[in-house]
Amino acid sequence: MAVLVVMFYNNVQHLNALDTSWRMLPLFGVYIVSAYLTGRAIRRTGFKAPLTLGLLLCALAVLGLTTIGPDTPYNRVWPLFVLFGAACGLVVAPSTAAALVSVAPERAGMASGAVNTARQVGAVMGTALLGSLFTSRVAADLPHELAAHGVPFAARASVEAAVASGSTGTRPLSSAGRAAIESAFTAGIHVGLAVTAAVFLAAAVPALTAVHNRPHQNGTPMSTTTTTAS
């Protein structure tokens, strides 16, 4: 999600790196606090509730971001960043803890390594797949957007070439051409965000049905042979 939002701010609202970073700060700041509090709370709640709730709230926040456009003010976006950061904090701590207690203590290092490996691979593959989806949608929508914004037919090929080469920021573009590019980029970002939200919703199902709750009592984990809590 963060990669798509950065692309939106850079290529649609034309913000520089520093301005984009400031806008993303609520997401990561709230995430740190939420992860810390959730790590303490799972001793009482177990893993299932925060995991499921966090994934559902992630989906809700990302779906909200599918409504943003070139003229969307920041005061409509930052609450969604706060919600997403809090939701991610609900997911990370219990997912890691659930993996660690699912094995014998002497294999906790292996479980931790597996979690980190899966997280890194998922981040790389997710970014690559969403990037490909975004690029495909932009390429498909751009000709229609250029026509809809009244860009002369003779100039459309050069605009499409500039977008394909990533050189739109270095070439002079008409206001109509720039508006067409912004619309195409927004459509691509919306598709990527919609897919991301769908993945969060899909992940909430096994979190609710397959993850075993192992809440702590008096600071000691319950035996791994206990019945799954409902």
C-alpha positions as CSV (number, residue, x, y, z in Angstrom):
1,M,0.0,0.0,0.0
2,A,2.8,2.4,0.9
3,V,4.4,2.0,-2.5
4,L,1.2,2.8,-4.3
5,V,0.5,5.8,-2.2
6,V,4.1,7.2,-2.8
7,M,3.5,6.7,-6.5
8,F,0.3,8.6,-6.2
9,Y,1.9,11.6,-4.4
10,N,4.9,11.7,-6.7
11,N,3.2,11.2,-10.1
12,V,-0.4,12.4,-9.6
13,Q,-0.1,15.3,-7.0
14,H,3.5,16.0,-8.0
15,L,4.9,16.2,-4.5
16,N,8.6,15.9,-3.8
17,A,10.1,13.2,-1.6
18,L,10.2,15.3,1.6
19,D,6.5,16.4,1.2
20,T,5.5,12.8,0.5
21,S,7.4,11.6,3.6
22,W,5.7,14.0,5.9
23,R,2.3,12.9,4.7
24,M,3.2,9.2,5.3
25,L,4.4,9.9,8.9
26,P,1.1,9.3,10.6
27,L,0.9,5.8,9.2
28,F,4.3,4.7,10.5
29,G,4.1,6.6,13.7
30,V,0.7,5.1,14.7
31,Y,2.0,1.7,13.5
32,I,4.9,1.7,16.0
33,V,2.5,2.6,18.9
34,S,-0.1,0.1,17.9
35,A,2.4,-2.7,17.5
36,Y,3.8,-2.1,21.0
37,L,0.4,-2.0,22.6
38,T,-0.8,-5.0,20.7
39,G,2.2,-7.0,21.8
40,R,1.2,-6.4,25.4
41,A,-2.5,-7.0,24.8
42,I,-2.2,-10.4,23.2
43,R,-1.2,-11.9,26.6
44,R,-4.9,-11.4,27.5
45,T,-6.7,-11.6,24.1
46,G,-4.7,-14.3,22.3
47,F,-3.9,-14.0,18.6
48,K,-7.1,-14.6,16.7
49,A,-9.0,-11.4,17.6
50,P,-6.3,-8.8,16.9
51,L,-5.2,-10.6,13.8
52,T,-8.7,-10.8,12.3
53,L,-9.6,-7.3,13.3
54,G,-6.4,-5.9,12.0
55,L,-6.8,-7.5,8.6
56,L,-10.3,-6.3,8.3
57,L,-9.4,-2.7,9.3
58,C,-6.5,-2.8,6.8
59,A,-8.9,-3.7,4.1
60,L,-11.3,-0.9,5.2
61,A,-8.5,1.7,5.1
62,V,-7.2,0.6,1.7
63,L,-10.7,0.6,0.3
64,G,-11.1,4.2,1.6
65,L,-7.9,5.1,-0.3
66,T,-9.5,4.0,-3.6
67,T,-11.6,7.2,-3.5
68,I,-8.6,9.6,-3.7
69,G,-7.9,11.6,-6.8
70,P,-5.6,14.3,-8.1
71,D,-7.5,17.0,-6.2
72,T,-8.0,15.1,-2.9
73,P,-6.9,17.2,0.0
74,Y,-4.6,15.7,2.7
75,N,-7.2,16.2,5.4
76,R,-9.3,13.5,3.8
77,V,-6.4,11.0,3.6
78,W,-4.5,11.2,6.9
79,P,-7.3,9.5,8.9
80,L,-7.0,6.5,6.6
81,F,-3.3,6.5,7.1
82,V,-3.8,6.5,10.9
83,L,-6.3,3.6,10.6
84,F,-4.0,1.6,8.3
85,G,-1.1,2.1,10.7
86,A,-3.1,1.0,13.7
87,A,-4.4,-2.0,11.8
88,C,-0.9,-3.1,10.7
89,G,0.2,-2.9,14.4
90,L,-2.7,-5.3,15.2
91,V,-1.4,-7.8,12.6
92,V,2.3,-7.9,13.0
93,A,2.8,-8.6,16.7
94,P,0.2,-11.5,17.0
95,S,1.2,-13.0,13.7
96,T,4.9,-13.2,14.8
97,A,3.9,-14.5,18.3
98,A,1.6,-17.1,16.9
99,A,4.4,-18.5,14.7
100,L,6.9,-18.6,17.6
101,V,4.6,-20.4,20.0
102,S,3.5,-22.9,17.4
103,V,6.8,-24.7,17.7
104,A,8.9,-26.1,20.5
105,P,11.0,-23.5,22.3
106,E,14.3,-24.8,20.9
107,R,12.9,-24.2,17.3
108,A,11.8,-20.6,18.0
109,G,14.8,-19.3,16.0
110,M,13.7,-21.3,13.0
111,A,10.2,-20.1,13.3
112,S,11.4,-16.5,13.5
113,G,13.5,-16.9,10.5
114,A,10.6,-18.4,8.6
115,V,8.4,-15.5,9.5
116,N,11.0,-12.9,8.4
117,T,11.7,-14.8,5.2
118,A,8.0,-14.9,4.3
119,R,7.6,-11.3,5.1
120,Q,10.5,-10.2,2.9
121,V,9.5,-12.5,0.0
122,G,5.9,-11.2,0.3
123,A,7.0,-7.6,0.3
124,V,9.1,-8.1,-2.9
125,M,6.6,-10.2,-4.7
126,G,3.7,-8.0,-3.7
127,T,5.4,-4.9,-4.9
128,A,6.4,-6.5,-8.2
129,L,2.9,-7.8,-8.9
130,L,1.2,-4.6,-7.9
131,G,3.7,-2.7,-10.0
132,S,2.9,-4.8,-13.0
133,L,-0.8,-4.5,-12.5
134,F,-0.4,-0.7,-12.1
135,T,1.7,-0.4,-15.3
136,S,-0.7,-2.5,-17.3
137,R,-3.7,-0.5,-16.2
138,V,-2.0,2.8,-17.0
139,A,-1.0,1.6,-20.4
140,A,-4.5,0.4,-21.1
141,D,-6.3,3.6,-19.9
142,L,-3.9,6.3,-21.1
143,P,-5.1,6.3,-24.8
144,H,-8.7,6.7,-23.7
145,E,-7.8,9.4,-21.2
146,L,-5.8,11.4,-23.8
147,A,-8.8,11.3,-26.1
148,A,-11.2,12.2,-23.3
149,H,-9.0,15.2,-22.4
150,G,-8.8,16.5,-25.9
151,V,-5.2,15.9,-26.6
152,P,-4.5,16.2,-30.3
153,F,-4.1,12.8,-32.0
154,A,-0.6,13.8,-33.3
155,A,0.6,14.4,-29.8
156,R,-0.7,11.3,-28.2
157,A,2.1,9.0,-29.3
158,S,4.8,11.2,-27.7
159,V,2.8,11.4,-24.4
160,E,2.5,7.6,-24.3
161,A,6.2,7.2,-25.1
162,A,7.0,9.7,-22.3
163,V,4.9,7.7,-19.8
164,A,6.4,4.4,-20.9
165,S,9.9,5.7,-20.5
166,G,9.2,7.5,-17.2
167,S,10.3,10.8,-18.6
168,T,7.1,12.8,-18.1
169,G,8.8,15.0,-15.5
170,T,11.5,16.1,-18.0
171,R,9.3,16.8,-21.0
172,P,7.0,19.8,-21.6
173,L,3.4,18.6,-21.5
174,S,0.2,20.5,-22.1
175,S,-2.3,20.8,-19.3
176,A,-4.6,18.4,-21.1
177,G,-1.8,15.8,-21.5
178,R,-0.8,16.1,-17.8
179,A,-4.4,15.8,-16.7
180,A,-4.8,12.6,-18.9
181,I,-1.7,11.1,-17.3
182,E,-2.9,11.9,-13.8
183,S,-6.2,10.2,-14.5
184,A,-4.5,7.1,-15.9
185,F,-2.1,6.9,-13.0
186,T,-5.0,7.3,-10.6
187,A,-6.9,4.5,-12.2
188,G,-3.8,2.2,-12.0
189,I,-3.3,3.1,-8.3
190,H,-7.0,2.4,-7.6
191,V,-6.7,-1.1,-9.1
192,G,-3.7,-1.9,-7.1
193,L,-5.3,-0.7,-3.9
194,A,-8.5,-2.7,-4.6
195,V,-6.4,-5.8,-5.1
196,T,-4.6,-5.1,-1.9
197,A,-7.9,-4.7,0.0
198,A,-9.1,-8.0,-1.4
199,V,-5.9,-9.8,-0.2
200,F,-6.5,-8.4,3.3
201,L,-10.1,-9.6,3.3
202,A,-9.0,-13.0,2.1
203,A,-6.3,-13.3,4.7
204,A,-8.9,-12.5,7.5
205,V,-10.7,-15.8,6.8
206,P,-7.8,-18.1,7.7
207,A,-6.9,-15.8,10.6
208,L,-10.3,-16.3,12.0
209,T,-10.7,-20.0,11.2
210,A,-7.2,-21.5,11.3
211,V,-5.1,-19.6,13.8
212,H,-5.0,-21.1,17.3
213,N,-5.4,-18.8,20.2
214,R,-2.8,-19.2,22.9
215,P,-3.4,-16.4,25.5
216,H,-1.0,-16.1,28.4
217,Q,-2.0,-16.7,32.0
218,N,0.1,-15.2,34.8
219,G,2.8,-14.4,32.3
220,T,3.2,-18.1,31.2
221,P,2.1,-19.4,27.8
222,M,-0.6,-22.0,27.9
223,S,0.4,-25.5,26.7
224,T,0.3,-25.9,22.9
225,T,-2.0,-28.9,23.4
226,T,-4.8,-26.7,24.7
227,T,-8.0,-26.6,22.7
228,T,-8.3,-23.8,20.2
229,A,-10.2,-20.9,21.8
230,S,-13.2,-19.6,20.1
